[in-house]
Amino acid sequence: MFKMDKATTDRGEQTKLAIFESALRLFRERGFDAATMRDIAAQAGVALGAAYYYFPSKEAIVSAYYDIVQKEHARRVAEALASDHMDLRARLGVAFHSKLDIVQDDRRLLGTIFRYTGEPDHPLSCLGPATYETRRESIELLEQAIGSESLPKDLRQLLPIALWALQMGVLVHFIYDRSTHQERTRKLVNNALDLGVRLLSLAKSPLLTPVRGKLLNVLREADLLPSNEADSTAHAQIGAPLKAV
């Protein structure tokens, strides 16, 4: 399981780490709603004021969780992709399965987080402005997994967003999956990626260029895709492009 960096000798950082890890334990045991900041402080062995000093709210702790999950995901994918002998299917498999490996113990917490999806202004909304950077990094990681694969320019723009949407759908299924070690979700990932890679060869066809262009326009008009490169840094909403946990 991932953790905050324990190498630091700074006392403040060690206290922050203790609070964060205590919060995760309580979120897993009791759920996000039942765990209070007072409970978290007691579990970490610190004063309540100290807990609030490092994390003004439980939402701030989950925001830190988002960041740590993303960093650990990026580390694992980069480590795996260091090999030059992986094809596209293998690279995507690493990206999807390593994410599930990281959040394996946190399905209950993820279920709580996903309920805020319908509240755009909530700090934990996976589609809201507050989580924009995490979404952007998640999309970029999938772009790294695509790598130098030979793709038309328009398809290269569409594919990371499609993969991100698939990943979000997989996480929802993961939350509900009660099979042993969530084997059904793992099988879903493998089957979806097998099919997707096969369909990709068809999607690259020049005959589908008008269709891909139409799809790009639909996404832009719905504000789900920036209209040009400058927009990608200017947007802070869902369409910058789509970017989450």
N, C-alpha and C positions, 0 to 999 in steps of 0.2 A: 504494500500500500504506500502511496505517496505521503510525504510529510513536508512541513516547512523545513528550511535549512537549519540543521542543528549545529553546524560548524561554528557559528558565531559564539564568541565569549561575552558579548554584550549582555548585561543583566536584563536590560529592558527588552531585548529581543527574545531572551529566554522566557521572560514572563509572558510576552505576547504569544509565544509558541505554546506555553502551557495552557493559556486561556483558549487558544484556538483548538487544540487537541481535546481539551475537556469539553468544549462545546460540541465538537463532532461526536464524541462518545455519547453525550446526552441526547443529541439529535437522533442518533441511531437507536438509542434505548427507549426514549420516551416520545420522540417525534419533535418537530420544530416548535409546534404550538405549546406543548406541555413544558418544555424546558424554559426556564426564566434566566435572566442575566444574573440574578442572585444565586440560582442553582449552579450556573457555570462558574461564577467566582468561587463558590464554596468547593466545587470539584477541583478547581485549579489551585486552591489554597491561597487565594489572594483576596484583598478587600474588594468590595463591590465597586468602590470608586476607581480602583485600578483597572477593573474589567471594562468599565465605561471609558476610561482614559484611552485604552488601546482599541476598543471596539464600541463606538457610540450606541450600537444596537445589535440585535441578533442578525438583522439584515446585513450589517457591515461584516459580520463573520461569514455569512454565506457568500457575500461578494468576494471576500478573500479566498473562500473555497473555490469559486469560479476561476479565479486567477491561478491558483495552485494546480487545479485540474488541468487547465490549459497549458501551463508550463511543463507539467509532467508529461502530458500527451505529446507536446512538441519534442521533448527530450527523447521519448521512446521512439517516436517516428523517425527522428533524425538519426538516431543510433541504428535503427533497422535499415534505413535507406542508404546508409553509408556503403552498403554492398551494391555493386554495379550489376549484379546478376539477377535482379528481380524484374519481372515483367509487370505490366500495368495492373493485372489482376492481383498479383502478390502484394504490390505496394498498397493498393486500396484495402486489401484484407488486413494489412498491418494497421492502417489508419483507423479502420472501423473496430477491429477486435481489441486493439490496445486501449481505445476509449472505454469500451465495456469492462476491460480488466481493471482500469483505474477506479471506476465508479461502482464496482461489483458490490461493495458493502453499503452503498448509499441509495438503494432503490427507494427506501422510505423517504429519505430527504428529498430525492429528486421528485417524488410524487407531490410533495408539498410545494416545491419550487414551481412545478409546471402549472399549478392551479392559478398562478399569477399571470399566466400568458395573456389572459383576457383583460388585464389591467395595464395598459401601455405605460402609464406614469409610475407604476410601482417599481422600486429599485431592483426587485428581483425578477421582473418580467423578462423572459428570455428573448422577447422581440422588441423590448422597449429601448429608449435612448440610453438608459443607464448601463446597459450591457452591450452597447455598441462595439467597444473595443474587443471584448471577448468573442463576439460574433465575427468580427473582421479577422481576428487571429485564427479562428476555426476555419474560415473559408481559405485563408492563406495556407494553412497546413494541408488542406485537401489539394490545393494547387501544387504544393510540393510533391504530394503523392502522385499526381498526374505526371509531373516531371516534364521531360522533353518529348513526350508522346506526340507523334505527328498528327495534328488536328487542324482543321480549318479555323481561322481566327474567331469566327462567330461561335463555333462549337466550344472552343477553348474558353470563351467567356461564359457560356451557358453551363458547361459541365460542372464546375465547382459548386455553383448554386444548386444544381440538381442533386449533387452528392450531399451537400449540406442538408437539404430538405429530407433526403433519404435517411441521413444520420439522425435527424430530429425524430423522424417517424420511428426509427429503430429504438431510440431511447424511450419513447412512449410505450412501445411494445415490451421493452425490457422491464419497465416498472410493473406491468401487469403480469409478466411471465412468471408462473409459479412452478415451472418444470425444474428438475434438478439442475442446479448451476445455470439456470436460464438457457438450457440447451436449445429450446425452440427459437429463441432470439438469435443464437449463434448460427443455427441452420438457416434462419431467415436471411441473415447477412450474407452467408455464403451463396445461397441461391440467388439472391437479388444481384450480387456482384457478378456472378457467373452469367446471368442473363443480361445484365447491363453492359458488360464488356462485349458480349456477342452482338448486341444491338448497336453498339457504338460503331462497329464497322459499317453498318447500314446507314447510320446517322451521318457519317462522313461523306456520303455520296453527293457529288455535285448536283444531282437531280433534286436533292432536298435543300439546296441553298435558299430558295424562296421561302420554304417552310421555316427554316431556322431564322431567317431574317424577320419573318412575321412574328415568331415567338419572342424574339428580342424586343420588337416594338411593343408587343403586348405587355411585357414585363416593365419596360420603361414607362409606358402610359399609366401603369398601375403603381408607379414609383417603387418598384421592386428591383430596379437596376439603374445605376447611374447612366445618364445620357452620354457622358464623356469621362475621360480620365480625371479631370479636375473635380468632378462631382464626388469621386470616391473619397476625397479628403474633406470636402465641404459638408457632406451629408452627416447628420447625426441621428437619422431615423432608420426605420426598417430597411429602406431601399438603398443602402450605401456600400455595397450591395447587402443582401440579407446576411446577417452574421450572428452562435449561442453557446450554451454549456458545452 
